């Protein structure tokens, strides 16, 4: 079930930074190697910046050198939704929050074993809570 974000867009625009709003609401991308969680490896969980949904655990985070925080799996299979993204002449899988539909990033099939997944997530789309 998705939250109705239309009524919340004004509140999100006030609450989020400009780049966080553009990423989560307009599917933009933060610059590579610029996000606060790119080279961050403390123990805890990552949550959607818009609705606080639990998304990723630090145990599944890995250094990918892609320029964005990367995870090999989600906390829960229902925490994300997936959309085919044909932008920029590529075919990719867009990852959105399964609760509020905020754009988070993309998932690729070049991650580590056993999932071989690389959830490439914008730092501005998530918050970290230390264990």
MINU-926881 format. One line per field, with one value per residue: residue in one letter; y, x, z of N, C-alpha, C, O, CB in turn; residue number from 1. Coordinates in steps of 0.1 Angstrom, whole numbers, padded with zeros to 4 digits. Glycine has a CB too. Layout:
N
residuo (A | ...)
n_north (Y | ...)
n_east (X | ...)
n_up (Z | ...)
ca_north (Y | ...)
ca_east (X | ...)
ca_up (Z | ...)
c_north (Y | ...)
c_east (X | ...)
c_up (Z | ...)
o_north (Y | ...)
o_east (X | ...)
o_up (Z | ...)
cb_north (Y | ...)
cb_east (X | ...)
cb_up (Z | ...)
num (NUM | ...)
This chain:
131
residuo (X | X | X | X | X | X | X | X | X | X | X | X | X | X | X | X | X | X | X | X | X | X | X | X | X | X | X | X | X | X | X | X | X | X | X | X | X | X | X | X | X | X | X | X | X | X | X | X | X | X | X | X | X | X | X | X | X | X | X | X | X | X | X | X | X | X | X | X | X | X | X | X | X | X | X | X | X | X | X | X | X | X | X | X | X | X | X | X | X | X | X | X | X | X | X | X | X | X | X | X | X | X | X | X | X | X | X | X | X | X | X | X | X | X | X | X | X | X | X | X | X | X | X | X | X | X | X | X | X | X | X)
n_north (-0012 | 0022 | 0054 | 0084 | 0107 | 0131 | 0151 | 0154 | 0165 | 0192 | 0194 | 0177 | 0191 | 0213 | 0200 | 0184 | 0186 | 0205 | 0188 | 0162 | 0163 | 0165 | 0141 | 0120 | 0127 | 0134 | 0116 | 0122 | 0121 | 0121 | 0134 | 0112 | 0098 | 0118 | 0116 | 0113 | 0087 | 0071 | 0062 | 0050 | 0030 | 0022 | 0002 | -0005 | 0005 | 0015 | 0039 | 0050 | 0084 | 0099 | 0086 | 0070 | 0042 | 0010 | -0001 | -0011 | -0031 | -0026 | -0047 | -0058 | -0039 | -0029 | -0020 | -0007 | 0009 | 0024 | 0049 | 0054 | 0045 | 0011 | -0020 | -0054 | -0067 | -0064 | -0053 | -0065 | -0082 | -0069 | -0042 | -0026 | -0013 | -0020 | -0007 | -0006 | 0013 | 0033 | 0054 | 0077 | 0062 | 0036 | 0004 | -0001 | -0011 | 0006 | 0015 | 0019 | 0032 | 0009 | 0017 | 0045 | 0052 | 0068 | 0077 | 0058 | 0048 | 0025 | -0010 | -0035 | -0064 | -0070 | -0075 | -0088 | -0123 | -0140 | -0130 | -0115 | -0090 | -0055 | -0029 | 0002 | 0031 | 0064 | 0086 | 0108 | 0099 | 0083 | 0077 | 0070 | 0048 | 0042 | 0011)
n_east (0008 | 0006 | 0014 | -0004 | 0012 | 0007 | -0006 | 0013 | 0035 | 0041 | 0048 | 0070 | 0087 | 0093 | 0105 | 0126 | 0160 | 0168 | 0180 | 0174 | 0146 | 0144 | 0156 | 0140 | 0113 | 0113 | 0129 | 0156 | 0193 | 0218 | 0251 | 0279 | 0300 | 0295 | 0276 | 0266 | 0266 | 0281 | 0308 | 0305 | 0303 | 0291 | 0274 | 0240 | 0207 | 0191 | 0168 | 0138 | 0139 | 0116 | 0093 | 0102 | 0104 | 0117 | 0145 | 0172 | 0198 | 0229 | 0246 | 0244 | 0255 | 0280 | 0313 | 0313 | 0325 | 0311 | 0302 | 0280 | 0261 | 0259 | 0241 | 0236 | 0212 | 0178 | 0160 | 0135 | 0115 | 0093 | 0098 | 0106 | 0097 | 0097 | 0106 | 0107 | 0131 | 0137 | 0153 | 0178 | 0188 | 0193 | 0184 | 0172 | 0166 | 0145 | 0144 | 0121 | 0107 | 0087 | 0066 | 0060 | 0066 | 0088 | 0116 | 0145 | 0169 | 0187 | 0187 | 0211 | 0225 | 0251 | 0263 | 0277 | 0281 | 0256 | 0234 | 0240 | 0231 | 0231 | 0221 | 0219 | 0219 | 0208 | 0223 | 0209 | 0183 | 0179 | 0180 | 0201 | 0201 | 0217 | 0228)
n_up (0000 | -0009 | 0004 | 0002 | -0014 | -0026 | -0011 | 0007 | -0005 | -0004 | 0023 | 0024 | 0007 | 0023 | 0044 | 0034 | 0020 | -0010 | -0029 | -0019 | -0021 | -0049 | -0058 | -0044 | -0052 | -0079 | -0092 | -0096 | -0095 | -0071 | -0071 | -0080 | -0054 | -0036 | -0016 | 0018 | 0029 | 0012 | 0018 | 0043 | 0071 | 0095 | 0121 | 0118 | 0107 | 0076 | 0065 | 0047 | 0038 | 0035 | 0046 | 0066 | 0065 | 0071 | 0053 | 0046 | 0060 | 0077 | 0076 | 0051 | 0035 | 0012 | -0001 | -0032 | -0051 | -0069 | -0064 | -0050 | -0021 | -0016 | -0014 | -0008 | -0004 | 0007 | 0038 | 0040 | 0017 | 0008 | 0012 | -0009 | -0042 | -0077 | -0108 | -0143 | -0159 | -0186 | -0192 | -0205 | -0226 | -0216 | -0201 | -0171 | -0137 | -0116 | -0082 | -0057 | -0026 | -0010 | 0006 | 0004 | -0021 | -0029 | -0049 | -0048 | -0059 | -0080 | -0090 | -0097 | -0114 | -0106 | -0081 | -0050 | -0041 | -0021 | -0035 | -0058 | -0063 | -0065 | -0049 | -0056 | -0041 | -0035 | -0012 | -0001 | -0001 | 0020 | 0056 | 0084 | 0112 | 0141 | 0155)
ca_north (0000 | 0034 | 0066 | 0094 | 0117 | 0144 | 0160 | 0155 | 0170 | 0205 | 0192 | 0172 | 0202 | 0221 | 0192 | 0178 | 0195 | 0205 | 0176 | 0151 | 0164 | 0162 | 0127 | 0112 | 0130 | 0136 | 0106 | 0127 | 0114 | 0129 | 0132 | 0101 | 0101 | 0130 | 0113 | 0110 | 0073 | 0064 | 0055 | 0050 | 0016 | 0019 | -0008 | 0000 | 0003 | 0026 | 0041 | 0060 | 0097 | 0105 | 0079 | 0062 | 0027 | 0002 | -0006 | -0019 | -0033 | -0023 | -0060 | -0060 | -0028 | -0032 | -0010 | -0011 | 0019 | 0029 | 0063 | 0055 | 0034 | -0002 | -0030 | -0067 | -0072 | -0055 | -0059 | -0072 | -0082 | -0060 | -0029 | -0019 | -0017 | -0020 | -0001 | -0005 | 0026 | 0033 | 0068 | 0079 | 0051 | 0024 | -0003 | -0004 | -0013 | 0017 | 0011 | 0029 | 0028 | 0002 | 0023 | 0059 | 0054 | 0077 | 0071 | 0056 | 0045 | 0014 | -0023 | -0041 | -0078 | -0072 | -0074 | -0099 | -0135 | -0150 | -0124 | -0109 | -0077 | -0042 | -0018 | 0015 | 0040 | 0078 | 0089 | 0118 | 0093 | 0074 | 0081 | 0059 | 0047 | 0034 | 0000)
ca_east (0000 | 0013 | 0009 | -0008 | 0022 | 0003 | -0009 | 0025 | 0046 | 0044 | 0055 | 0083 | 0095 | 0098 | 0113 | 0138 | 0169 | 0164 | 0185 | 0166 | 0133 | 0145 | 0158 | 0129 | 0101 | 0115 | 0138 | 0170 | 0204 | 0229 | 0264 | 0287 | 0310 | 0292 | 0267 | 0272 | 0267 | 0289 | 0319 | 0301 | 0301 | 0287 | 0263 | 0226 | 0197 | 0188 | 0153 | 0134 | 0139 | 0103 | 0083 | 0109 | 0102 | 0130 | 0149 | 0184 | 0207 | 0243 | 0253 | 0243 | 0262 | 0294 | 0320 | 0312 | 0333 | 0302 | 0300 | 0268 | 0259 | 0255 | 0236 | 0233 | 0198 | 0169 | 0156 | 0123 | 0112 | 0082 | 0101 | 0108 | 0090 | 0106 | 0100 | 0116 | 0136 | 0143 | 0159 | 0192 | 0192 | 0196 | 0173 | 0176 | 0155 | 0144 | 0140 | 0113 | 0102 | 0074 | 0056 | 0056 | 0069 | 0099 | 0127 | 0157 | 0180 | 0185 | 0193 | 0218 | 0229 | 0266 | 0267 | 0284 | 0273 | 0249 | 0223 | 0245 | 0224 | 0237 | 0211 | 0227 | 0210 | 0212 | 0224 | 0199 | 0170 | 0179 | 0185 | 0207 | 0199 | 0228 | 0223)
ca_up (0000 | -0010 | 0011 | -0008 | -0013 | -0032 | 0000 | 0015 | -0013 | 0002 | 0036 | 0020 | 0001 | 0034 | 0053 | 0028 | 0012 | -0024 | -0037 | -0014 | -0027 | -0064 | -0059 | -0040 | -0058 | -0093 | -0097 | -0100 | -0089 | -0065 | -0078 | -0074 | -0044 | -0029 | -0006 | 0032 | 0032 | 0003 | 0024 | 0057 | 0074 | 0109 | 0122 | 0120 | 0096 | 0067 | 0064 | 0037 | 0043 | 0034 | 0054 | 0077 | 0063 | 0072 | 0040 | 0045 | 0072 | 0074 | 0073 | 0036 | 0028 | 0008 | -0009 | -0046 | -0059 | -0079 | -0061 | -0042 | -0011 | -0022 | -0006 | -0015 | -0001 | 0015 | 0051 | 0038 | 0003 | 0006 | 0015 | -0021 | -0054 | -0088 | -0121 | -0155 | -0162 | -0199 | -0194 | -0209 | -0235 | -0209 | -0195 | -0157 | -0127 | -0106 | -0069 | -0049 | -0013 | -0011 | 0014 | 0000 | -0036 | -0031 | -0057 | -0040 | -0068 | -0090 | -0086 | -0108 | -0111 | -0105 | -0067 | -0044 | -0038 | -0029 | -0042 | -0070 | -0064 | -0061 | -0047 | -0057 | -0034 | -0032 | 0002 | 0003 | 0000 | 0032 | 0069 | 0091 | 0126 | 0146 | 0164)
c_north (0012 | 0045 | 0076 | 0106 | 0130 | 0155 | 0163 | 0162 | 0184 | 0204 | 0186 | 0183 | 0211 | 0213 | 0187 | 0189 | 0195 | 0193 | 0163 | 0151 | 0160 | 0147 | 0118 | 0114 | 0131 | 0126 | 0111 | 0119 | 0123 | 0125 | 0120 | 0106 | 0113 | 0127 | 0109 | 0096 | 0064 | 0055 | 0055 | 0036 | 0013 | 0009 | -0001 | -0003 | 0016 | 0027 | 0051 | 0074 | 0104 | 0099 | 0071 | 0047 | 0021 | -0003 | -0015 | -0020 | -0031 | -0036 | -0063 | -0049 | -0032 | -0021 | -0015 | -0002 | 0025 | 0044 | 0065 | 0044 | 0022 | -0013 | -0043 | -0072 | -0062 | -0061 | -0068 | -0071 | -0073 | -0045 | -0020 | -0022 | -0014 | -0016 | -0002 | 0009 | 0026 | 0046 | 0067 | 0068 | 0038 | 0017 | -0007 | -0007 | -0003 | 0010 | 0022 | 0023 | 0021 | 0008 | 0037 | 0062 | 0064 | 0070 | 0070 | 0055 | 0034 | 0001 | -0029 | -0055 | -0080 | -0071 | -0087 | -0112 | -0134 | -0143 | -0119 | -0096 | -0066 | -0032 | -0006 | 0026 | 0054 | 0080 | 0098 | 0112 | 0084 | 0082 | 0068 | 0060 | 0037 | 0023 | 0002)
c_east (0009 | 0006 | 0006 | 0002 | 0018 | 0001 | 0004 | 0037 | 0051 | 0052 | 0069 | 0092 | 0101 | 0107 | 0126 | 0147 | 0164 | 0168 | 0177 | 0152 | 0134 | 0147 | 0146 | 0116 | 0101 | 0125 | 0151 | 0180 | 0214 | 0242 | 0272 | 0298 | 0307 | 0283 | 0273 | 0273 | 0275 | 0300 | 0317 | 0297 | 0298 | 0276 | 0250 | 0217 | 0195 | 0173 | 0150 | 0133 | 0125 | 0093 | 0089 | 0108 | 0116 | 0133 | 0161 | 0191 | 0221 | 0251 | 0253 | 0249 | 0276 | 0300 | 0320 | 0320 | 0324 | 0300 | 0288 | 0268 | 0253 | 0251 | 0233 | 0219 | 0191 | 0166 | 0144 | 0119 | 0101 | 0085 | 0104 | 0098 | 0099 | 0099 | 0110 | 0119 | 0143 | 0150 | 0173 | 0197 | 0196 | 0183 | 0178 | 0164 | 0155 | 0139 | 0133 | 0109 | 0088 | 0063 | 0051 | 0059 | 0080 | 0110 | 0139 | 0170 | 0177 | 0191 | 0199 | 0222 | 0244 | 0271 | 0274 | 0274 | 0267 | 0238 | 0227 | 0238 | 0233 | 0227 | 0219 | 0218 | 0216 | 0212 | 0213 | 0185 | 0168 | 0184 | 0191 | 0204 | 0209 | 0222 | 0228)
c_up (0000 | -0002 | 0000 | -0006 | -0019 | -0022 | 0008 | 0008 | -0007 | 0015 | 0033 | 0015 | 0012 | 0043 | 0047 | 0022 | -0002 | -0032 | -0032 | -0020 | -0042 | -0066 | -0056 | -0048 | -0073 | -0100 | -0102 | -0092 | -0083 | -0072 | -0072 | -0065 | -0036 | -0016 | 0008 | 0035 | 0022 | 0009 | 0039 | 0060 | 0089 | 0109 | 0125 | 0108 | 0089 | 0065 | 0053 | 0044 | 0043 | 0044 | 0066 | 0076 | 0064 | 0058 | 0039 | 0058 | 0068 | 0071 | 0059 | 0028 | 0024 | -0001 | -0024 | -0056 | -0070 | -0077 | -0053 | -0032 | -0018 | -0012 | -0014 | -0014 | 0007 | 0029 | 0049 | 0023 | -0001 | 0008 | 0003 | -0032 | -0065 | -0101 | -0132 | -0158 | -0176 | -0202 | -0198 | -0218 | -0229 | -0204 | -0181 | -0149 | -0116 | -0093 | -0062 | -0036 | -0015 | -0003 | 0008 | -0015 | -0039 | -0039 | -0047 | -0048 | -0078 | -0084 | -0099 | -0104 | -0111 | -0091 | -0063 | -0043 | -0024 | -0038 | -0056 | -0073 | -0059 | -0061 | -0046 | -0053 | -0032 | -0017 | 0007 | 0004 | 0012 | 0044 | 0076 | 0106 | 0132 | 0155 | 0178)
o_north (0013 | 0046 | 0076 | 0114 | 0140 | 0166 | 0173 | 0165 | 0187 | 0211 | 0190 | 0183 | 0216 | 0219 | 0186 | 0200 | 0186 | 0187 | 0155 | 0140 | 0152 | 0141 | 0110 | 0105 | 0129 | 0129 | 0106 | 0110 | 0133 | 0114 | 0118 | 0117 | 0118 | 0136 | 0103 | 0092 | 0052 | 0043 | 0058 | 0029 | 0003 | 0007 | 0007 | -0012 | 0027 | 0016 | 0059 | 0075 | 0113 | 0106 | 0066 | 0040 | 0026 | -0010 | -0026 | -0011 | -0034 | -0035 | -0072 | -0049 | -0039 | -0012 | -0025 | -0005 | 0031 | 0052 | 0076 | 0034 | 0023 | -0014 | -0042 | -0082 | -0053 | -0073 | -0078 | -0061 | -0069 | -0036 | -0008 | -0033 | -0007 | -0020 | 0002 | 0017 | 0020 | 0049 | 0057 | 0064 | 0030 | 0023 | -0015 | -0005 | -0002 | 0002 | 0033 | 0011 | 0026 | 0004 | 0039 | 0072 | 0068 | 0058 | 0080 | 0059 | 0034 | 0002 | -0029 | -0059 | -0091 | -0067 | -0096 | -0110 | -0126 | -0150 | -0118 | -0091 | -0067 | -0026 | -0003 | 0030 | 0055 | 0077 | 0097 | 0118 | 0079 | 0091 | 0057 | 0071 | 0025 | 0025 | -0006)
o_east (0018 | -0006 | 0012 | 0000 | 0025 | 0005 | 0005 | 0047 | 0062 | 0062 | 0079 | 0104 | 0112 | 0117 | 0136 | 0143 | 0156 | 0160 | 0174 | 0147 | 0125 | 0142 | 0142 | 0108 | 0091 | 0129 | 0157 | 0177 | 0218 | 0243 | 0271 | 0303 | 0316 | 0282 | 0284 | 0281 | 0276 | 0301 | 0326 | 0289 | 0303 | 0269 | 0249 | 0220 | 0197 | 0167 | 0159 | 0128 | 0123 | 0086 | 0081 | 0111 | 0126 | 0124 | 0160 | 0190 | 0225 | 0261 | 0261 | 0248 | 0283 | 0292 | 0326 | 0322 | 0329 | 0296 | 0285 | 0274 | 0244 | 0259 | 0229 | 0215 | 0197 | 0169 | 0143 | 0121 | 0100 | 0077 | 0104 | 0092 | 0109 | 0088 | 0122 | 0110 | 0154 | 0153 | 0180 | 0209 | 0202 | 0173 | 0187 | 0152 | 0165 | 0131 | 0138 | 0109 | 0079 | 0051 | 0039 | 0056 | 0082 | 0113 | 0142 | 0181 | 0166 | 0199 | 0193 | 0222 | 0248 | 0283 | 0276 | 0262 | 0272 | 0233 | 0219 | 0238 | 0240 | 0223 | 0226 | 0209 | 0227 | 0202 | 0208 | 0176 | 0158 | 0192 | 0186 | 0204 | 0208 | 0212 | 0225)
o_up (0008 | -0001 | -0011 | 0003 | -0017 | -0023 | 0015 | 0014 | -0007 | 0017 | 0040 | 0018 | 0011 | 0048 | 0055 | 0019 | -0006 | -0039 | -0040 | -0024 | -0047 | -0075 | -0064 | -0050 | -0080 | -0111 | -0112 | -0085 | -0089 | -0078 | -0060 | -0066 | -0029 | -0007 | 0008 | 0045 | 0024 | 0007 | 0047 | 0054 | 0094 | 0099 | 0134 | 0100 | 0094 | 0062 | 0050 | 0055 | 0051 | 0050 | 0074 | 0086 | 0058 | 0052 | 0034 | 0066 | 0057 | 0065 | 0054 | 0016 | 0032 | -0006 | -0027 | -0067 | -0080 | -0086 | -0048 | -0034 | -0026 | -0002 | -0026 | -0021 | 0013 | 0031 | 0056 | 0017 | -0013 | 0006 | 0004 | -0032 | -0064 | -0103 | -0129 | -0160 | -0177 | -0214 | -0196 | -0218 | -0235 | -0203 | -0180 | -0154 | -0108 | -0093 | -0061 | -0034 | -0022 | -0005 | 0007 | -0020 | -0050 | -0037 | -0040 | -0044 | -0084 | -0075 | -0109 | -0092 | -0115 | -0089 | -0071 | -0043 | -0016 | -0047 | -0065 | -0084 | -0049 | -0071 | -0036 | -0061 | -0028 | -0010 | 0018 | 0009 | 0015 | 0044 | 0073 | 0112 | 0128 | 0162 | 0187)
cb_north (0000 | 0039 | 0072 | 0099 | 0112 | 0142 | 0155 | 0142 | 0172 | 0214 | 0182 | 0161 | 0211 | 0226 | 0181 | 0168 | 0190 | 0217 | 0174 | 0151 | 0178 | 0170 | 0122 | 0114 | 0142 | 0150 | 0098 | 0142 | 0104 | 0126 | 0144 | 0093 | 0102 | 0140 | 0101 | 0118 | 0067 | 0073 | 0062 | 0060 | 0008 | 0032 | -0018 | 0015 | -0002 | 0025 | 0045 | 0056 | 0106 | 0103 | 0071 | 0067 | 0024 | -0009 | 0006 | -0012 | -0047 | -0016 | -0071 | -0062 | -0015 | -0045 | -0008 | -0010 | 0012 | 0022 | 0071 | 0055 | 0038 | -0007 | -0026 | -0077 | -0086 | -0052 | -0047 | -0066 | -0097 | -0063 | -0029 | -0021 | -0008 | -0034 | 0013 | -0013 | 0032 | 0031 | 0076 | 0079 | 0056 | 0027 | -0015 | 0008 | -0027 | 0028 | 0006 | 0033 | 0040 | -0012 | 0026 | 0069 | 0058 | 0082 | 0080 | 0044 | 0041 | 0018 | -0032 | -0033 | -0086 | -0061 | -0071 | -0096 | -0148 | -0160 | -0113 | -0119 | -0078 | -0038 | -0021 | 0017 | 0034 | 0088 | 0095 | 0129 | 0084 | 0062 | 0087 | 0060 | 0043 | 0042 | -0014)
cb_east (-0010 | 0015 | 0019 | -0023 | 0035 | -0009 | -0020 | 0030 | 0043 | 0031 | 0047 | 0082 | 0087 | 0086 | 0105 | 0134 | 0184 | 0170 | 0200 | 0166 | 0127 | 0156 | 0170 | 0126 | 0095 | 0118 | 0132 | 0171 | 0210 | 0230 | 0273 | 0293 | 0324 | 0285 | 0258 | 0264 | 0253 | 0295 | 0333 | 0289 | 0313 | 0283 | 0267 | 0227 | 0184 | 0196 | 0147 | 0120 | 0149 | 0098 | 0074 | 0104 | 0096 | 0129 | 0152 | 0194 | 0204 | 0250 | 0246 | 0228 | 0262 | 0294 | 0334 | 0298 | 0345 | 0288 | 0299 | 0255 | 0250 | 0265 | 0223 | 0244 | 0199 | 0156 | 0153 | 0111 | 0108 | 0070 | 0114 | 0123 | 0076 | 0113 | 0094 | 0111 | 0145 | 0133 | 0157 | 0201 | 0203 | 0205 | 0168 | 0184 | 0155 | 0135 | 0152 | 0100 | 0101 | 0076 | 0061 | 0063 | 0056 | 0105 | 0130 | 0155 | 0192 | 0191 | 0182 | 0231 | 0222 | 0272 | 0255 | 0290 | 0282 | 0243 | 0218 | 0243 | 0211 | 0250 | 0202 | 0233 | 0205 | 0202 | 0237 | 0199 | 0168 | 0186 | 0174 | 0223 | 0184 | 0238 | 0229)
cb_up (0012 | -0024 | 0021 | -0006 | -0019 | -0041 | 0009 | 0020 | -0028 | 0005 | 0045 | 0010 | -0009 | 0042 | 0058 | 0018 | 0013 | -0031 | -0035 | 0001 | -0026 | -0070 | -0050 | -0026 | -0052 | -0096 | -0108 | -0096 | -0099 | -0049 | -0077 | -0086 | -0051 | -0037 | -0010 | 0042 | 0033 | -0008 | 0021 | 0059 | 0070 | 0117 | 0133 | 0122 | 0102 | 0054 | 0077 | 0031 | 0035 | 0020 | 0046 | 0090 | 0049 | 0082 | 0031 | 0034 | 0078 | 0086 | 0081 | 0032 | 0036 | -0001 | -0004 | -0051 | -0065 | -0078 | -0074 | -0051 | 0001 | -0032 | 0002 | -0011 | 0006 | 0008 | 0060 | 0047 | -0001 | 0014 | 0024 | -0026 | -0056 | -0090 | -0118 | -0167 | -0151 | -0210 | -0182 | -0196 | -0243 | -0197 | -0203 | -0151 | -0121 | -0111 | -0060 | -0057 | -0004 | -0007 | 0028 | 0009 | -0043 | -0017 | -0069 | -0031 | -0060 | -0104 | -0080 | -0111 | -0122 | -0114 | -0058 | -0031 | -0039 | -0020 | -0034 | -0082 | -0057 | -0069 | -0035 | -0072 | -0021 | -0039 | 0005 | -0007 | -0012 | 0030 | 0078 | 0089 | 0130 | 0154 | 0159)
num (1 | 2 | 3 | 4 | 5 | 6 | 7 | 8 | 9 | 10 | 11 | 12 | 13 | 14 | 15 | 16 | 17 | 18 | 19 | 20 | 21 | 22 | 23 | 24 | 25 | 26 | 27 | 28 | 29 | 30 | 31 | 32 | 33 | 34 | 35 | 36 | 37 | 38 | 39 | 40 | 41 | 42 | 43 | 44 | 45 | 46 | 47 | 48 | 49 | 50 | 51 | 52 | 53 | 54 | 55 | 56 | 57 | 58 | 59 | 60 | 61 | 62 | 63 | 64 | 65 | 66 | 67 | 68 | 69 | 70 | 71 | 72 | 73 | 74 | 75 | 76 | 77 | 78 | 79 | 80 | 81 | 82 | 83 | 84 | 85 | 86 | 87 | 88 | 89 | 90 | 91 | 92 | 93 | 94 | 95 | 96 | 97 | 98 | 99 | 100 | 101 | 102 | 103 | 104 | 105 | 106 | 107 | 108 | 109 | 110 | 111 | 112 | 113 | 114 | 115 | 116 | 117 | 118 | 119 | 120 | 121 | 122 | 123 | 124 | 125 | 126 | 127 | 128 | 129 | 130 | 131)
